[in-house]
Amino acid sequence: MPGMKLPRYWWLAGIVVVLAVGIGLATRTEPTKLAAGPALSAGAAAPAPARRETRPTLDPARFVGEAALTHQVAREIPDVLDQLYCYCECDKHVGHKSLLSCYTDGHAAT
């Protein structure tokens, strides 16, 4: 919309999500057999590490444009975002646990 001012860091949140998706896809590996320890049954994956952020992400329908897109992506790859830290050090100032936290309280849309 003409004359509408976008939130200050909306573009940065989009870039962070795109990078997180890229990192997640680039580091994706096929499951391998463990050298020691209990054997996994065929088709069973190793248990995922517990997430630091347990709150659900905000509904993308609450946002428009790229903010809605980034919230949708965050909802699709929460485990990847939970392994990353936000650029603005919100873990120190707002009490966030990971980049995923930014998508649980609206911080990513500001």
Residue, then its C-alpha position, 0 to 999 in steps of 0.5 A: m500500500p502506498g504510504m504504509k510504513l513496514p515494520r523496521y526489521w521485516w526483511l531481516a526476519g525473511i532473510v533469517v528464515v530463508l537462511a535457516v531453511g537453506i542450512g537445514l536442507a544443506t545439512r540434511t543427511e541420511p540416517t546411518k547405523l550407530a556403531a555402538g548402542p541399541a540397534l534401530s529397527a528398520g525405518a526408525a529414526a533416532p529421537a530428535p533432541a528436545r526443543r528449547e522453545t516449546r511454545p507454538t508459533l503464531d498463526p500466519a493468518r495474523f500477518v500479511g505479506e512476507a511476515a505471513l510467509t516467514h511465520q508459515v515457514a517457521r511453523e513448518i521447520p520449528d526444529v531448524l529454527d530452534q537450533l539457531y539464535c536471533y541476530c538481535e540477541c533477544d535471548k539476552h534482552v527478551g528472554h528468548k531461547s532460540l530464533l523460534s521464540c521470535y515466532t511465538d510472540g510477534h518479535a519476528a514481525t517487528 
